[in-house]
Amino acid sequence: MMGPAHSLSGAAAWLGIGALAAAEGHTMPWPVLVAGALICAGSALAPDLDHKSATISRAFGPLSRWVCGFVDALSYGVYKATKGKRDPRRTGGHRTLTHTWFWAVLIGAGASGLAVTGGRWAVLAILFVHMVLAIEGLLWRQARVSSDVLVWLLGATSAWMIADIMDRPGNGAGWLFTDPGQEYLWLGLPIVLGALIHDIGDALTVSGCPILWPLPIGRKRWYPLGPPKFMRFRAGSWVEIKILMPVFMLLGGAGGLAALNVI
């Protein structure tokens, strides 16, 4: 799928988690619901770090382009080193390492560890990166015509405001993990969810997605999971734009209202 659909699906997924939590009697503080939805929307773009033409490659100027090139080479190297006899030859690393459950858990755990050990500035950095990605994904038309600096300023302002609100007692810094020193340990959860939602979205397209690597399936180490071929679609096709994106918006809206106990 394309960036906007990935971001919408990520936000809708976290709002759905909020709705489930409310139904179980564990309503999220509203700052956690909002911050988690935005983080998940941003994280849903992150697996495309292995693609130099992806939205994330443009998000942070030359730095993100360099990171995308490095991750592409790393992913390709891992693919060559671990592929089975029936896995096809490739010329790049797109839709390999960063499109697996292993990568999703790795970056989520890394973000949680950084948030706990790095203090406020680490939390702000994590929020800033994901706020910028959320803007690029959810407001992609506006982001394309505005300057990168304006997007970065909006991301930085949003990150600072969200952290300031969540730092207040009962607003979410210590949500879910309540022991002293575990503030913001939960930040890794929407990051993992966003990456997995991206992978599931890509699995619906023609190429499929090797989400379960390194588990061998059908004598392939990088088996591209997906529905039957007649149910798949091409990225950016009318199915994605006219059907899936409106569905994600409706589900996200309903999930948000349920999470806030409005419905």
C-alpha positions as CSV (number, residue, x, y, z in Angstrom):
1,M,0.0,0.0,0.0
2,M,1.0,3.7,-0.3
3,G,1.9,6.0,2.6
4,P,-1.5,7.6,3.3
5,A,-3.3,4.3,3.5
6,H,-0.6,2.8,5.7
7,S,-0.8,5.8,8.1
8,L,-4.6,5.7,8.2
9,S,-4.6,2.0,8.9
10,G,-2.1,2.5,11.7
11,A,-4.1,5.2,13.4
12,A,-7.3,3.2,13.1
13,A,-5.6,0.1,14.6
14,W,-4.5,2.0,17.7
15,L,-7.9,3.6,18.1
16,G,-9.4,0.1,17.8
17,I,-7.1,-1.0,20.6
18,G,-8.4,1.9,22.7
19,A,-11.9,0.8,22.0
20,L,-11.1,-2.8,23.2
21,A,-9.4,-1.4,26.3
22,A,-12.5,0.7,27.1
23,A,-14.8,-2.3,26.6
24,E,-12.7,-4.2,29.1
25,G,-13.0,-1.4,31.7
26,H,-9.5,-0.1,31.2
27,T,-10.1,3.1,29.3
28,M,-6.9,4.8,28.0
29,P,-6.2,8.4,29.2
30,W,-7.1,10.5,26.2
31,P,-3.5,11.8,25.7
32,V,-2.4,8.1,25.4
33,L,-5.1,7.5,22.8
34,V,-4.2,10.6,20.7
35,A,-0.4,10.1,21.1
36,G,-0.6,6.4,20.4
37,A,-2.7,6.9,17.3
38,L,-0.3,9.4,15.9
39,I,2.8,7.3,16.8
40,C,1.1,4.3,15.2
41,A,0.3,6.3,12.1
42,G,3.9,7.3,11.8
43,S,5.3,3.9,12.6
44,A,3.1,2.5,9.8
45,L,5.5,4.2,7.4
46,A,8.7,3.0,9.0
47,P,9.0,-0.5,7.3
48,D,9.6,1.3,4.0
49,L,13.0,2.4,5.3
50,D,14.3,-0.1,2.8
51,H,12.8,1.9,-0.1
52,K,14.6,5.0,-1.4
53,S,11.4,6.3,-3.1
54,A,9.1,5.9,-0.1
55,T,7.5,8.7,1.9
56,I,9.9,8.1,4.8
57,S,12.9,8.7,2.6
58,R,11.9,12.3,2.1
59,A,10.7,13.0,5.6
60,F,14.0,14.1,7.1
61,G,15.9,15.4,4.0
62,P,19.4,14.0,3.2
63,L,19.5,12.1,6.6
64,S,16.5,9.9,5.9
65,R,17.7,9.3,2.3
66,W,21.0,8.1,3.7
67,V,19.3,5.9,6.3
68,C,17.0,4.4,3.7
69,G,20.0,3.6,1.5
70,F,21.8,2.0,4.5
71,V,18.7,-0.1,5.5
72,D,18.2,-1.2,2.0
73,A,21.7,-2.5,1.8
74,L,21.4,-4.1,5.2
75,S,18.1,-5.8,4.3
76,Y,19.6,-7.1,1.0
77,G,22.6,-8.5,2.9
78,V,20.4,-10.3,5.4
79,Y,18.2,-11.7,2.6
80,K,21.2,-13.1,0.7
81,A,22.7,-14.6,3.8
82,T,19.5,-16.3,4.9
83,K,17.5,-17.1,1.8
84,G,16.5,-20.7,1.1
85,K,17.0,-22.6,-2.2
86,R,13.5,-21.7,-3.4
87,D,13.6,-18.0,-2.5
88,P,14.1,-15.9,-5.7
89,R,17.1,-13.8,-6.5
90,R,16.8,-10.1,-5.7
91,T,18.6,-6.9,-6.6
92,G,17.5,-4.9,-3.5
93,G,16.2,-5.3,0.0
94,H,12.7,-3.8,-0.3
95,R,10.0,-5.9,1.5
96,T,12.5,-8.1,3.2
97,L,14.0,-7.5,6.7
98,T,12.0,-4.4,7.7
99,H,8.7,-6.1,6.6
100,T,8.9,-8.9,9.3
101,W,7.6,-9.4,12.8
102,F,11.2,-9.6,14.0
103,W,11.9,-6.1,12.8
104,A,8.7,-4.7,14.3
105,V,9.5,-6.2,17.7
106,L,13.1,-5.0,17.5
107,I,12.3,-1.4,16.8
108,G,9.5,-1.4,19.3
109,A,11.7,-2.8,22.1
110,G,14.5,-0.4,21.1
111,A,12.1,2.6,21.4
112,S,10.8,1.5,24.8
113,G,14.3,0.9,26.1
114,L,15.4,4.3,24.8
115,A,12.4,6.0,26.3
116,V,13.1,4.5,29.8
117,T,16.8,5.0,29.8
118,G,17.2,8.2,27.9
119,G,14.8,10.5,29.8
120,R,12.7,13.3,28.5
121,W,14.9,14.2,25.5
122,A,14.8,10.6,24.3
123,V,11.0,10.6,24.6
124,L,10.8,13.9,22.7
125,A,13.0,12.5,20.0
126,I,10.8,9.4,19.6
127,L,7.7,11.6,19.5
128,F,9.2,14.0,17.1
129,V,10.2,11.4,14.5
130,H,6.8,9.8,14.6
131,M,4.9,13.1,14.6
132,V,6.7,14.1,11.4
133,L,6.0,10.7,9.8
134,A,2.3,11.0,10.9
135,I,2.1,14.4,9.3
136,E,3.7,13.1,6.1
137,G,1.3,10.2,6.0
138,L,-2.0,11.7,7.2
139,L,-1.6,15.2,5.7
140,W,0.4,14.1,2.7
141,R,-1.1,16.6,0.3
142,Q,-0.3,19.5,2.5
143,A,3.1,18.1,3.4
144,R,4.1,17.8,-0.2
145,V,3.4,21.4,-1.0
146,S,4.9,22.9,2.2
147,S,8.6,23.1,3.1
148,D,10.3,20.4,5.1
149,V,11.2,22.9,7.8
150,L,7.5,23.7,8.4
151,V,6.7,20.0,8.8
152,W,9.6,19.6,11.2
153,L,8.5,22.6,13.2
154,L,5.0,21.2,13.4
155,G,6.3,17.8,14.4
156,A,8.6,19.3,17.1
157,T,5.8,21.5,18.5
158,S,3.4,18.5,18.6
159,A,6.0,16.3,20.3
160,W,6.7,19.0,23.0
161,M,3.0,19.6,23.7
162,I,2.1,15.9,23.9
163,A,5.0,15.1,26.2
164,D,4.1,18.1,28.4
165,I,0.4,16.9,28.7
166,M,1.3,13.3,29.4
167,D,3.8,14.3,32.1
168,R,0.9,15.5,34.2
169,P,-0.4,13.1,36.8
170,G,-2.9,10.6,35.4
171,N,-2.4,11.7,31.8
172,G,-0.4,8.7,30.5
173,A,3.3,8.9,31.1
174,G,3.0,5.9,33.5
175,W,0.1,4.2,31.6
176,L,0.1,0.4,31.6
177,F,3.6,0.1,33.2
178,T,3.2,1.8,36.6
179,D,6.4,1.0,38.5
180,P,8.8,3.9,39.2
181,G,11.2,4.4,36.3
182,Q,8.9,2.7,33.8
183,E,7.3,6.0,32.5
184,Y,6.9,5.9,28.7
185,L,7.8,2.2,28.5
186,W,4.5,1.8,26.6
187,L,5.8,3.9,23.7
188,G,7.1,0.8,21.9
189,L,3.6,-0.7,21.7
190,P,2.1,1.6,19.0
191,I,5.4,1.4,17.2
192,V,5.2,-2.4,17.0
193,L,1.6,-2.3,16.0
194,G,2.1,0.3,13.3
195,A,4.9,-1.8,11.7
196,L,2.8,-5.0,11.8
197,I,-0.2,-3.2,10.3
198,H,2.1,-1.9,7.5
199,D,3.2,-5.5,6.9
200,I,-0.4,-6.8,6.8
201,G,-1.4,-4.1,4.4
202,D,1.5,-5.0,2.1
203,A,0.5,-8.6,2.3
204,L,-2.8,-7.7,0.7
205,T,-1.0,-6.5,-2.5
206,V,0.2,-8.4,-5.4
207,S,3.7,-9.1,-4.1
208,G,2.7,-10.3,-0.6
209,C,4.9,-9.8,2.5
210,P,7.4,-12.1,4.3
211,I,5.9,-11.2,7.8
212,L,6.8,-14.5,9.4
213,W,10.6,-14.6,8.5
214,P,12.7,-16.5,9.5
215,L,10.1,-19.3,9.9
216,P,10.3,-21.5,6.8
217,I,7.1,-22.0,4.8
218,G,6.8,-24.1,1.7
219,R,10.6,-24.5,1.8
220,K,11.0,-20.8,1.5
221,R,12.7,-18.7,4.2
222,W,11.1,-15.5,2.8
223,Y,7.7,-16.7,2.0
224,P,5.4,-13.8,0.9
225,L,2.3,-14.2,2.9
226,G,-1.0,-12.9,1.4
227,P,-4.6,-13.9,0.6
228,P,-5.4,-15.8,-2.6
229,K,-4.1,-14.0,-5.6
230,F,-7.6,-13.0,-6.9
231,M,-8.1,-11.0,-3.7
232,R,-4.9,-9.0,-4.0
233,F,-4.5,-5.5,-5.5
234,R,-1.7,-3.3,-6.7
235,A,-0.4,-0.6,-4.4
236,G,-2.1,2.8,-5.2
237,S,-5.0,1.1,-7.1
238,W,-8.6,2.2,-6.8
239,V,-9.2,-0.6,-4.2
240,E,-6.8,1.1,-1.8
241,I,-8.0,4.7,-2.5
242,K,-11.7,4.3,-2.9
243,I,-12.4,1.4,-0.6
244,L,-9.7,0.7,2.0
245,M,-8.9,4.3,2.9
246,P,-12.6,5.3,3.6
247,V,-13.0,2.1,5.6
248,F,-9.9,2.9,7.7
249,M,-11.3,6.4,8.4
250,L,-14.7,5.0,9.4
251,L,-13.2,2.3,11.6
252,G,-10.8,4.8,13.2
253,G,-13.6,7.3,13.9
254,A,-15.8,4.6,15.5
255,G,-12.8,3.2,17.4
256,G,-12.0,6.7,18.8
257,L,-15.5,7.4,19.9
258,A,-15.7,3.9,21.6
259,A,-12.3,4.4,23.2
260,L,-13.6,7.7,24.8
261,N,-16.8,6.0,25.9
262,V,-18.9,8.2,23.6
263,I,-20.6,5.3,22.0
